[in-house]
């Protein structure tokens, strides 16, 4: 099967592209967020909007 160009040029554009540093994340990763929601909803039995005790569920 013929190719659409030589394999010696594979990855040429990606290697020439300048590296941009990733932006810092503002929110916790999904694993931490899901754990916090699990504790808040199922363990502490909170309802939506009932977040007057923020320090206990972490």
Secondary structure, DSSP 8 states (H G I E B T S, - for coil): ---SS-GGGTTHHHHHS--------SS--HHHHHHHHHIIIIIS---TT--S-TTT--
